[in-house]
């Protein structure tokens, strides 16, 4: 948004302009802040066993690939707690929606669609709605996947990355 001359195009993989909009399109940074603050406190203070249990639940939400869940949990447990907590809080509190209409850089918004999962078909509504203000957006749903598309549908994601890199050369 700030330096459109520095990039010719962008691929966003399963991320929204504002995380809070996933559950509430009217969410604001201030309405999400109490949840972000609480999440940060919990991650910083939880005993390892509790954090491990929370991360195991999160891994189920993040990937259909059961064989990858343990590595997701282990990676998060090995991560620096303070960095993990702060990064997730910053993700939750970053809202770039206001600048979308003025963006000139083309964006491919790749997103996971898992009709069997907690979000169900909502992804097919949420992602297009949240990226709608962006004038040069190409929506690319990846079926039968959760957030970790690279685990659930590696071939499909790799094909999209290849197409993205070739387009506009």
MIDODO-933527 format. One record per atom (N, C-alpha, C): residue in one letter; residue number from 1; chain; x, y, z negated. Coordinates in Angstrom, 1 decimal. Example, Ala and Ser with C-alpha at 12.3 -4.5 7.8 and 13.67 -1.06 7.14 Angstrom:
REM residues 2
[node A 1 A [13.2 -5.7 -7.8]]
[node A 1 A [12.3 -4.5 -7.8]]
[node A 1 A [13.2 -3.3 -7.8]]
[node S 2 A [12.8 -2.2 -7.1]]
[node S 2 A [13.7 -1.1 -7.1]]
[node S 2 A [12.9 0.0 -7.9]]
END
This chain:
REM residues 169
[node X 1 A [0.8 -1.2 0.0]]
[node X 1 A [0.0 0.0 0.0]]
[node X 1 A [0.9 1.3 0.0]]
[node X 2 A [1.9 1.2 -0.7]]
[node X 2 A [2.8 2.4 -0.9]]
[node X 2 A [3.8 2.6 0.3]]
[node X 3 A [4.2 1.5 0.9]]
[node X 3 A [5.2 1.6 1.9]]
[node X 3 A [4.8 0.7 3.1]]
[node X 4 A [3.8 1.1 3.9]]
[node X 4 A [3.4 0.2 5.0]]
[node X 4 A [4.4 0.0 6.1]]
[node X 5 A [5.4 1.0 6.2]]
[node X 5 A [6.4 0.9 7.2]]
[node X 5 A [7.4 -0.2 6.9]]
[node X 6 A [7.4 -0.8 5.7]]
[node X 6 A [8.4 -1.8 5.3]]
[node X 6 A [8.0 -3.2 5.6]]
[node X 7 A [6.8 -3.4 5.9]]
[node X 7 A [6.3 -4.8 6.2]]
[node X 7 A [5.5 -4.8 7.5]]
[node X 8 A [5.6 -5.8 8.3]]
[node X 8 A [4.8 -5.9 9.5]]
[node X 8 A [3.5 -6.7 9.3]]
[node X 9 A [3.6 -7.5 8.2]]
[node X 9 A [2.4 -8.3 7.9]]
[node X 9 A [2.6 -8.9 6.5]]
[node X 10 A [1.5 -9.4 5.9]]
[node X 10 A [1.6 -10.0 4.6]]
[node X 10 A [0.7 -11.2 4.5]]
[node X 11 A [1.2 -12.3 3.9]]
[node X 11 A [0.3 -13.4 3.6]]
[node X 11 A [0.1 -13.5 2.1]]
[node X 12 A [-1.1 -13.5 1.7]]
[node X 12 A [-1.4 -13.7 0.2]]
[node X 12 A [-2.0 -15.1 0.1]]
[node X 13 A [-1.4 -15.8 -0.8]]
[node X 13 A [-1.9 -17.2 -1.0]]
[node X 13 A [-2.6 -17.3 -2.4]]
[node X 14 A [-3.9 -17.5 -2.3]]
[node X 14 A [-4.8 -17.7 -3.4]]
[node X 14 A [-4.6 -16.7 -4.5]]
[node X 15 A [-4.7 -15.5 -4.1]]
[node X 15 A [-4.6 -14.4 -5.1]]
[node X 15 A [-5.6 -13.3 -4.6]]
[node X 16 A [-6.2 -12.6 -5.6]]
[node X 16 A [-7.2 -11.6 -5.4]]
[node X 16 A [-6.6 -10.2 -5.6]]
[node X 17 A [-7.1 -9.2 -5.0]]
[node X 17 A [-6.7 -7.8 -5.3]]
[node X 17 A [-6.8 -7.5 -6.8]]
[node X 18 A [-7.8 -8.1 -7.5]]
[node X 18 A [-7.9 -8.0 -8.9]]
[node X 18 A [-8.5 -9.3 -9.5]]
[node X 19 A [-7.7 -9.8 -10.4]]
[node X 19 A [-8.1 -11.1 -11.0]]
[node X 19 A [-9.4 -11.1 -11.7]]
[node X 20 A [-9.8 -10.0 -12.3]]
[node X 20 A [-11.0 -9.9 -13.1]]
[node X 20 A [-12.2 -10.1 -12.2]]
[node X 21 A [-12.1 -9.8 -10.9]]
[node X 21 A [-13.2 -9.9 -10.0]]
[node X 21 A [-13.6 -11.3 -9.7]]
[node X 22 A [-12.8 -12.3 -10.1]]
[node X 22 A [-13.1 -13.7 -9.9]]
[node X 22 A [-14.4 -14.1 -10.7]]
[node X 23 A [-14.5 -13.5 -11.9]]
[node X 23 A [-15.7 -13.8 -12.7]]
[node X 23 A [-16.8 -12.7 -12.7]]
[node X 24 A [-16.3 -11.5 -12.3]]
[node X 24 A [-17.3 -10.4 -12.4]]
[node X 24 A [-16.9 -9.3 -11.4]]
[node X 25 A [-17.6 -9.1 -10.3]]
[node X 25 A [-17.3 -8.1 -9.3]]
[node X 25 A [-17.2 -6.7 -9.9]]
[node X 26 A [-17.9 -6.5 -10.9]]
[node X 26 A [-17.9 -5.1 -11.6]]
[node X 26 A [-16.8 -5.0 -12.6]]
[node X 27 A [-16.0 -6.0 -12.8]]
[node X 27 A [-14.9 -5.9 -13.8]]
[node X 27 A [-14.0 -4.7 -13.5]]
[node X 28 A [-13.4 -4.2 -14.6]]
[node X 28 A [-12.4 -3.1 -14.5]]
[node X 28 A [-11.2 -3.6 -15.3]]
[node X 29 A [-10.1 -2.9 -15.2]]
[node X 29 A [-9.0 -3.1 -16.0]]
[node X 29 A [-9.3 -3.1 -17.4]]
[node X 30 A [-10.1 -2.0 -17.8]]
[node X 30 A [-10.4 -1.9 -19.2]]
[node X 30 A [-11.4 -3.0 -19.7]]
[node X 31 A [-12.3 -3.4 -18.9]]
[node X 31 A [-13.2 -4.5 -19.3]]
[node X 31 A [-12.5 -5.8 -19.5]]
[node X 32 A [-11.4 -6.0 -18.8]]
[node X 32 A [-10.6 -7.3 -18.8]]
[node X 32 A [-9.5 -7.2 -19.9]]
[node X 33 A [-9.1 -6.0 -20.3]]
[node X 33 A [-8.0 -5.8 -21.2]]
[node X 33 A [-8.1 -6.6 -22.5]]
[node X 34 A [-9.3 -6.7 -23.2]]
[node X 34 A [-9.3 -7.5 -24.4]]
[node X 34 A [-9.0 -9.0 -24.2]]
[node X 35 A [-9.5 -9.5 -23.1]]
[node X 35 A [-9.2 -10.9 -22.7]]
[node X 35 A [-7.7 -11.1 -22.4]]
[node X 36 A [-7.1 -10.2 -21.7]]
[node X 36 A [-5.7 -10.2 -21.4]]
[node X 36 A [-4.9 -10.1 -22.6]]
[node X 37 A [-5.2 -9.2 -23.5]]
[node X 37 A [-4.5 -9.1 -24.8]]
[node X 37 A [-4.6 -10.3 -25.6]]
[node X 38 A [-5.8 -10.9 -25.7]]
[node X 38 A [-6.0 -12.2 -26.5]]
[node X 38 A [-5.1 -13.3 -25.9]]
[node X 39 A [-5.2 -13.4 -24.5]]
[node X 39 A [-4.4 -14.5 -23.9]]
[node X 39 A [-3.0 -14.3 -24.2]]
[node X 40 A [-2.5 -13.1 -24.1]]
[node X 40 A [-1.0 -12.8 -24.4]]
[node X 40 A [-0.7 -13.3 -25.8]]
[node X 41 A [-1.5 -12.9 -26.8]]
[node X 41 A [-1.3 -13.2 -28.2]]
[node X 41 A [-1.3 -14.8 -28.4]]
[node X 42 A [-2.2 -15.4 -27.8]]
[node X 42 A [-2.3 -16.9 -27.9]]
[node X 42 A [-1.1 -17.6 -27.3]]
[node X 43 A [-0.7 -17.2 -26.2]]
[node X 43 A [0.5 -17.8 -25.6]]
[node X 43 A [1.7 -17.6 -26.4]]
[node X 44 A [1.9 -16.4 -26.9]]
[node X 44 A [3.1 -16.1 -27.7]]
[node X 44 A [3.1 -16.8 -29.1]]
[node X 45 A [1.9 -17.0 -29.7]]
[node X 45 A [1.8 -17.6 -31.0]]
[node X 45 A [1.5 -19.1 -31.1]]
[node X 46 A [1.0 -19.6 -30.1]]
[node X 46 A [0.5 -21.0 -30.2]]
[node X 46 A [1.7 -22.0 -30.5]]
[node X 47 A [1.5 -22.9 -31.4]]
[node X 47 A [2.5 -24.0 -31.6]]
[node X 47 A [2.5 -24.8 -30.2]]
[node X 48 A [3.7 -25.4 -30.0]]
[node X 48 A [3.9 -26.1 -28.7]]
[node X 48 A [2.8 -27.1 -28.4]]
[node X 49 A [2.4 -27.8 -29.4]]
[node X 49 A [1.3 -28.8 -29.1]]
[node X 49 A [0.0 -28.2 -28.6]]
[node X 50 A [-0.3 -27.1 -29.2]]
[node X 50 A [-1.6 -26.4 -28.8]]
[node X 50 A [-1.4 -25.8 -27.4]]
[node X 51 A [-0.2 -25.1 -27.2]]
[node X 51 A [0.1 -24.6 -25.8]]
[node X 51 A [0.1 -25.7 -24.8]]
[node X 52 A [0.7 -26.8 -25.1]]
[node X 52 A [0.7 -27.9 -24.2]]
[node X 52 A [-0.7 -28.4 -23.8]]
[node X 53 A [-1.6 -28.5 -24.8]]
[node X 53 A [-3.0 -28.9 -24.6]]
[node X 53 A [-3.7 -27.9 -23.7]]
[node X 54 A [-3.4 -26.6 -23.9]]
[node X 54 A [-4.1 -25.6 -23.1]]
[node X 54 A [-3.5 -25.6 -21.7]]
[node X 55 A [-2.2 -25.8 -21.5]]
[node X 55 A [-1.7 -25.9 -20.2]]
[node X 55 A [-2.1 -27.2 -19.4]]
[node X 56 A [-2.4 -28.3 -20.2]]
[node X 56 A [-2.9 -29.5 -19.5]]
[node X 56 A [-4.3 -29.2 -19.0]]
[node X 57 A [-5.1 -28.5 -19.7]]
[node X 57 A [-6.5 -28.1 -19.2]]
[node X 57 A [-6.3 -27.2 -18.0]]
[node X 58 A [-5.4 -26.2 -18.1]]
[node X 58 A [-5.2 -25.3 -17.0]]
[node X 58 A [-4.7 -26.0 -15.7]]
[node X 59 A [-3.8 -27.0 -15.9]]
[node X 59 A [-3.3 -27.8 -14.7]]
[node X 59 A [-4.5 -28.5 -14.0]]
[node X 60 A [-5.4 -29.0 -14.7]]
[node X 60 A [-6.6 -29.6 -14.1]]
[node X 60 A [-7.4 -28.6 -13.2]]
[node X 61 A [-7.5 -27.4 -13.7]]
[node X 61 A [-8.2 -26.4 -13.0]]
[node X 61 A [-7.4 -25.9 -11.8]]
[node X 62 A [-6.0 -26.0 -11.9]]
[node X 62 A [-5.2 -25.4 -10.8]]
[node X 62 A [-4.9 -26.4 -9.7]]
[node X 63 A [-5.0 -27.7 -9.9]]
[node X 63 A [-4.7 -28.6 -8.8]]
[node X 63 A [-5.5 -29.9 -8.8]]
[node X 64 A [-5.8 -30.4 -7.7]]
[node X 64 A [-6.5 -31.7 -7.5]]
[node X 64 A [-5.4 -32.8 -7.6]]
[node X 65 A [-4.2 -32.5 -7.4]]
[node X 65 A [-3.1 -33.5 -7.4]]
[node X 65 A [-2.7 -33.9 -8.8]]
[node X 66 A [-3.3 -35.0 -9.2]]
[node X 66 A [-3.0 -35.5 -10.6]]
[node X 66 A [-1.6 -35.7 -10.9]]
[node X 67 A [-0.8 -36.2 -9.8]]
[node X 67 A [0.6 -36.5 -10.0]]
[node X 67 A [1.4 -35.2 -10.2]]
[node X 68 A [0.9 -34.0 -9.9]]
[node X 68 A [1.7 -32.8 -10.1]]
[node X 68 A [1.3 -32.1 -11.4]]
[node X 69 A [0.3 -32.5 -12.1]]
[node X 69 A [-0.1 -31.8 -13.3]]
[node X 69 A [0.9 -31.8 -14.4]]
[node X 70 A [1.6 -32.9 -14.6]]
[node X 70 A [2.6 -33.0 -15.6]]
[node X 70 A [3.7 -32.0 -15.4]]
[node X 71 A [4.1 -31.9 -14.1]]
[node X 71 A [5.2 -30.9 -13.8]]
[node X 71 A [4.8 -29.5 -14.0]]
[node X 72 A [3.5 -29.2 -13.8]]
[node X 72 A [3.0 -27.8 -14.0]]
[node X 72 A [3.1 -27.5 -15.5]]
[node X 73 A [2.6 -28.5 -16.3]]
[node X 73 A [2.7 -28.3 -17.7]]
[node X 73 A [4.1 -28.2 -18.3]]
[node X 74 A [5.0 -29.1 -17.8]]
[node X 74 A [6.3 -29.0 -18.3]]
[node X 74 A [7.0 -27.7 -17.9]]
[node X 75 A [6.8 -27.3 -16.7]]
[node X 75 A [7.4 -26.0 -16.2]]
[node X 75 A [6.9 -24.8 -17.1]]
[node X 76 A [5.6 -24.8 -17.4]]
[node X 76 A [5.1 -23.7 -18.3]]
[node X 76 A [5.7 -23.8 -19.7]]
[node X 77 A [5.8 -25.0 -20.2]]
[node X 77 A [6.4 -25.2 -21.6]]
[node X 77 A [7.8 -24.8 -21.6]]
[node X 78 A [8.6 -25.1 -20.6]]
[node X 78 A [10.0 -24.7 -20.5]]
[node X 78 A [10.2 -23.2 -20.3]]
[node X 79 A [9.2 -22.5 -19.7]]
[node X 79 A [9.3 -21.1 -19.4]]
[node X 79 A [9.5 -20.3 -20.7]]
[node X 80 A [10.1 -19.2 -20.6]]
[node X 80 A [10.2 -18.2 -21.7]]
[node X 80 A [8.8 -17.8 -22.0]]
[node X 81 A [8.3 -18.0 -23.3]]
[node X 81 A [7.0 -17.7 -23.7]]
[node X 81 A [6.6 -16.2 -23.5]]
[node X 82 A [7.5 -15.3 -23.9]]
[node X 82 A [7.3 -13.9 -23.7]]
[node X 82 A [7.1 -13.5 -22.3]]
[node X 83 A [7.9 -14.0 -21.4]]
[node X 83 A [7.8 -13.7 -20.0]]
[node X 83 A [6.5 -14.3 -19.4]]
[node X 84 A [6.2 -15.5 -19.8]]
[node X 84 A [4.9 -16.1 -19.3]]
[node X 84 A [3.7 -15.3 -19.8]]
[node X 85 A [3.7 -14.9 -21.0]]
[node X 85 A [2.6 -14.2 -21.6]]
[node X 85 A [2.5 -12.8 -20.9]]
[node X 86 A [3.6 -12.1 -20.8]]
[node X 86 A [3.5 -10.8 -20.1]]
[node X 86 A [3.2 -10.9 -18.7]]
[node X 87 A [3.7 -11.9 -18.0]]
[node X 87 A [3.4 -12.0 -16.5]]
[node X 87 A [1.9 -12.2 -16.3]]
[node X 88 A [1.3 -13.1 -17.1]]
[node X 88 A [-0.1 -13.4 -16.9]]
[node X 88 A [-0.9 -12.2 -17.3]]
[node X 89 A [-0.5 -11.5 -18.4]]
[node X 89 A [-1.3 -10.3 -18.8]]
[node X 89 A [-1.2 -9.3 -17.6]]
[node X 90 A [0.0 -9.0 -17.1]]
[node X 90 A [0.1 -8.1 -16.0]]
[node X 90 A [-0.7 -8.5 -14.8]]
[node X 91 A [-0.7 -9.8 -14.5]]
[node X 91 A [-1.6 -10.2 -13.4]]
[node X 91 A [-3.0 -9.9 -13.6]]
[node X 92 A [-3.5 -10.2 -14.9]]
[node X 92 A [-4.9 -9.9 -15.2]]
[node X 92 A [-5.2 -8.4 -15.1]]
[node X 93 A [-4.2 -7.5 -15.4]]
[node X 93 A [-4.5 -6.1 -15.5]]
[node X 93 A [-4.1 -5.3 -14.2]]
[node X 94 A [-3.7 -6.0 -13.2]]
[node X 94 A [-3.3 -5.3 -12.0]]
[node X 94 A [-4.5 -5.3 -11.0]]
[node X 95 A [-4.9 -4.1 -10.6]]
[node X 95 A [-6.0 -3.9 -9.7]]
[node X 95 A [-5.6 -3.0 -8.6]]
[node X 96 A [-5.5 -3.6 -7.4]]
[node X 96 A [-5.1 -2.9 -6.2]]
[node X 96 A [-6.3 -2.6 -5.2]]
[node X 97 A [-7.5 -2.8 -5.7]]
[node X 97 A [-8.7 -2.7 -4.9]]
[node X 97 A [-8.9 -1.3 -4.3]]
[node X 98 A [-8.6 -0.3 -5.1]]
[node X 98 A [-8.8 1.1 -4.6]]
[node X 98 A [-8.0 1.4 -3.3]]
[node X 99 A [-6.9 0.9 -3.2]]
[node X 99 A [-6.0 1.2 -2.0]]
[node X 99 A [-6.2 0.3 -0.8]]
[node X 100 A [-7.1 -0.7 -0.9]]
[node X 100 A [-7.3 -1.6 0.2]]
[node X 100 A [-7.8 -0.9 1.5]]
[node X 101 A [-8.8 0.0 1.4]]
[node X 101 A [-9.3 0.6 2.7]]
[node X 101 A [-8.3 1.4 3.5]]
[node X 102 A [-7.3 1.9 2.8]]
[node X 102 A [-6.3 2.7 3.5]]
[node X 102 A [-5.1 1.8 4.0]]
[node X 103 A [-5.0 0.6 3.7]]
[node X 103 A [-3.9 -0.2 4.1]]
[node X 103 A [-3.9 -0.5 5.6]]
[node X 104 A [-2.8 -0.4 6.2]]
[node X 104 A [-2.7 -0.6 7.7]]
[node X 104 A [-2.0 -1.9 8.0]]
[node X 105 A [-1.3 -2.5 7.0]]
[node X 105 A [-0.5 -3.7 7.2]]
[node X 105 A [-1.5 -4.9 7.3]]
[node X 106 A [-1.4 -5.7 8.4]]
[node X 106 A [-2.3 -6.9 8.5]]
[node X 106 A [-2.0 -7.8 7.4]]
[node X 107 A [-3.0 -8.4 6.9]]
[node X 107 A [-2.9 -9.4 5.8]]
[node X 107 A [-3.7 -10.7 6.1]]
[node X 108 A [-3.0 -11.8 5.9]]
[node X 108 A [-3.7 -13.1 6.0]]
[node X 108 A [-4.0 -13.5 4.5]]
[node X 109 A [-5.2 -13.6 4.2]]
[node X 109 A [-5.6 -14.0 2.8]]
[node X 109 A [-6.0 -15.5 2.8]]
[node X 110 A [-5.1 -16.3 2.4]]
[node X 110 A [-5.3 -17.8 2.3]]
[node X 110 A [-5.9 -18.1 0.9]]
[node X 111 A [-6.9 -18.9 0.9]]
[node X 111 A [-7.5 -19.2 -0.4]]
[node X 111 A [-8.0 -20.6 -0.4]]
[node X 112 A [-8.0 -21.1 -1.7]]
[node X 112 A [-8.5 -22.5 -1.9]]
[node X 112 A [-10.0 -22.6 -2.0]]
[node X 113 A [-10.5 -23.7 -1.5]]
[node X 113 A [-11.9 -24.0 -1.6]]
[node X 113 A [-12.1 -25.4 -2.1]]
[node X 114 A [-12.6 -25.6 -3.3]]
[node X 114 A [-12.8 -26.9 -3.8]]
[node X 114 A [-14.3 -27.0 -4.2]]
[node X 115 A [-15.1 -27.7 -3.4]]
[node X 115 A [-16.5 -27.8 -3.7]]
[node X 115 A [-16.8 -28.7 -4.9]]
[node X 116 A [-15.8 -29.5 -5.3]]
[node X 116 A [-16.0 -30.3 -6.5]]
[node X 116 A [-15.5 -29.7 -7.8]]
[node X 117 A [-14.9 -28.6 -7.7]]
[node X 117 A [-14.2 -28.0 -8.9]]
[node X 117 A [-15.0 -27.0 -9.6]]
[node X 118 A [-14.4 -26.4 -10.7]]
[node X 118 A [-15.1 -25.5 -11.5]]
[node X 118 A [-15.6 -24.2 -10.8]]
[node X 119 A [-14.9 -23.8 -9.8]]
[node X 119 A [-15.3 -22.6 -9.0]]
[node X 119 A [-16.3 -23.0 -7.9]]
[node X 120 A [-16.2 -24.3 -7.5]]
[node X 120 A [-17.1 -24.8 -6.4]]
[node X 120 A [-17.0 -23.9 -5.2]]
[node X 121 A [-18.1 -23.7 -4.6]]
[node X 121 A [-18.2 -23.0 -3.3]]
[node X 121 A [-18.1 -21.5 -3.5]]
[node X 122 A [-17.9 -21.0 -4.8]]
[node X 122 A [-17.9 -19.6 -5.1]]
[node X 122 A [-16.7 -18.9 -4.4]]
[node X 123 A [-15.6 -19.7 -4.2]]
[node X 123 A [-14.4 -19.1 -3.5]]
[node X 123 A [-14.8 -18.6 -2.2]]
[node X 124 A [-15.6 -19.3 -1.5]]
[node X 124 A [-16.0 -18.8 -0.1]]
[node X 124 A [-16.8 -17.6 -0.1]]
[node X 125 A [-17.3 -17.2 -1.3]]
[node X 125 A [-18.0 -15.9 -1.5]]
[node X 125 A [-17.1 -14.8 -2.1]]
[node X 126 A [-16.3 -15.2 -3.1]]
[node X 126 A [-15.5 -14.3 -3.8]]
[node X 126 A [-14.4 -13.7 -2.9]]
[node X 127 A [-13.6 -14.5 -2.3]]
[node X 127 A [-12.4 -14.0 -1.5]]
[node X 127 A [-12.8 -13.1 -0.4]]
[node X 128 A [-13.8 -13.5 0.5]]
[node X 128 A [-14.2 -12.5 1.5]]
[node X 128 A [-14.8 -11.2 0.9]]
[node X 129 A [-15.5 -11.3 -0.2]]
[node X 129 A [-16.1 -10.1 -0.8]]
[node X 129 A [-15.0 -9.2 -1.3]]
[node X 130 A [-14.0 -9.7 -1.9]]
[node X 130 A [-13.0 -8.9 -2.5]]
[node X 130 A [-12.0 -8.3 -1.5]]
[node X 131 A [-11.8 -9.0 -0.4]]
[node X 131 A [-10.9 -8.5 0.7]]
[node X 131 A [-11.7 -7.7 1.7]]
[node X 132 A [-13.0 -7.6 1.6]]
[node X 132 A [-13.8 -6.9 2.7]]
[node X 132 A [-13.3 -5.5 2.9]]
[node X 133 A [-12.9 -4.7 1.9]]
[node X 133 A [-12.5 -3.3 2.2]]
[node X 133 A [-11.2 -3.2 3.0]]
[node X 134 A [-10.5 -4.3 3.1]]
[node X 134 A [-9.2 -4.3 3.8]]
[node X 134 A [-9.4 -4.4 5.3]]
[node X 135 A [-9.0 -3.4 6.1]]
[node X 135 A [-9.4 -3.3 7.5]]
[node X 135 A [-8.7 -4.4 8.4]]
[node X 136 A [-7.5 -4.8 8.1]]
[node X 136 A [-6.8 -5.7 8.9]]
[node X 136 A [-6.6 -7.1 8.2]]
[node X 137 A [-7.6 -7.7 7.8]]
[node X 137 A [-7.5 -8.9 7.0]]
[node X 137 A [-8.0 -10.1 7.8]]
[node X 138 A [-7.3 -11.2 7.7]]
[node X 138 A [-7.7 -12.5 8.3]]
[node X 138 A [-7.9 -13.5 7.1]]
[node X 139 A [-9.1 -13.9 7.0]]
[node X 139 A [-9.4 -14.9 5.9]]
[node X 139 A [-9.2 -16.3 6.4]]
[node X 140 A [-8.4 -17.0 5.5]]
[node X 140 A [-8.1 -18.4 5.9]]
[node X 140 A [-8.4 -19.3 4.7]]
[node X 141 A [-9.6 -19.9 4.7]]
[node X 141 A [-9.9 -20.9 3.6]]
[node X 141 A [-9.2 -22.2 3.8]]
[node X 142 A [-8.8 -22.8 2.7]]
[node X 142 A [-8.2 -24.2 2.8]]
[node X 142 A [-9.1 -25.1 2.0]]
[node X 143 A [-9.7 -26.0 2.6]]
[node X 143 A [-10.7 -26.9 2.0]]
[node X 143 A [-10.0 -27.9 1.1]]
[node X 144 A [-10.7 -28.4 0.2]]
[node X 144 A [-10.3 -29.5 -0.7]]
[node X 144 A [-9.0 -29.2 -1.4]]
[node X 145 A [-9.0 -28.0 -2.0]]
[node X 145 A [-7.8 -27.5 -2.7]]
[node X 145 A [-8.2 -26.6 -3.8]]
[node X 146 A [-7.3 -26.6 -4.8]]
[node X 146 A [-7.4 -25.7 -5.9]]
[node X 146 A [-6.3 -24.7 -5.8]]
[node X 147 A [-6.0 -23.9 -6.8]]
[node X 147 A [-5.0 -22.8 -6.7]]
[node X 147 A [-3.6 -23.3 -6.1]]
[node X 148 A [-3.1 -24.4 -6.5]]
[node X 148 A [-1.8 -24.9 -6.0]]
[node X 148 A [-2.1 -25.6 -4.7]]
[node X 149 A [-2.3 -24.7 -3.7]]
[node X 149 A [-2.6 -25.2 -2.3]]
[node X 149 A [-1.4 -26.0 -1.8]]
[node X 150 A [-0.2 -25.6 -2.2]]
[node X 150 A [1.0 -26.3 -1.7]]
[node X 150 A [1.1 -27.7 -2.2]]
[node X 151 A [0.4 -28.1 -3.3]]
[node X 151 A [0.3 -29.5 -3.8]]
[node X 151 A [-0.9 -30.2 -3.2]]
[node X 152 A [-2.0 -29.5 -3.1]]
[node X 152 A [-3.3 -30.2 -2.7]]
[node X 152 A [-3.4 -30.3 -1.2]]
[node X 153 A [-2.9 -29.4 -0.4]]
[node X 153 A [-3.1 -29.4 1.0]]
[node X 153 A [-1.8 -28.8 1.7]]
[node X 154 A [-0.7 -29.5 1.4]]
[node X 154 A [0.6 -29.0 1.9]]
[node X 154 A [0.7 -28.8 3.4]]
[node X 155 A [0.2 -29.8 4.1]]
[node X 155 A [0.2 -29.7 5.6]]
[node X 155 A [-0.6 -28.6 6.1]]
[node X 156 A [-1.8 -28.4 5.5]]
[node X 156 A [-2.6 -27.3 6.0]]
[node X 156 A [-1.9 -25.9 5.7]]
[node X 157 A [-1.4 -25.8 4.5]]
[node X 157 A [-0.7 -24.5 4.1]]
[node X 157 A [0.5 -24.3 5.0]]
[node X 158 A [1.3 -25.4 5.2]]
[node X 158 A [2.5 -25.2 6.1]]
[node X 158 A [2.1 -24.8 7.5]]
[node X 159 A [1.0 -25.4 8.0]]
[node X 159 A [0.5 -25.0 9.3]]
[node X 159 A [0.1 -23.5 9.4]]
[node X 160 A [-0.5 -23.0 8.3]]
[node X 160 A [-0.9 -21.6 8.3]]
[node X 160 A [0.3 -20.7 8.2]]
[node X 161 A [1.3 -21.1 7.4]]
[node X 161 A [2.6 -20.4 7.3]]
[node X 161 A [3.3 -20.3 8.6]]
[node X 162 A [3.3 -21.4 9.3]]
[node X 162 A [4.0 -21.5 10.6]]
[node X 162 A [3.2 -20.5 11.6]]
[node X 163 A [1.9 -20.6 11.6]]
[node X 163 A [1.1 -19.7 12.5]]
[node X 163 A [1.3 -18.3 12.2]]
[node X 164 A [1.3 -18.0 10.9]]
[node X 164 A [1.5 -16.6 10.4]]
[node X 164 A [2.9 -16.1 10.9]]
[node X 165 A [3.9 -16.9 10.7]]
[node X 165 A [5.3 -16.4 11.1]]
[node X 165 A [5.4 -16.2 12.6]]
[node X 166 A [4.7 -17.0 13.4]]
[node X 166 A [4.8 -17.0 14.9]]
[node X 166 A [4.0 -15.8 15.4]]
[node X 167 A [2.8 -15.6 14.8]]
[node X 167 A [1.9 -14.5 15.3]]
[node X 167 A [2.6 -13.2 15.3]]
[node X 168 A [2.4 -12.4 16.4]]
[node X 168 A [2.9 -11.1 16.5]]
[node X 168 A [4.4 -10.9 16.7]]
[node X 169 A [5.1 -12.0 17.0]]
[node X 169 A [6.5 -11.9 17.3]]
[node X 169 A [6.8 -11.1 18.5]]
END
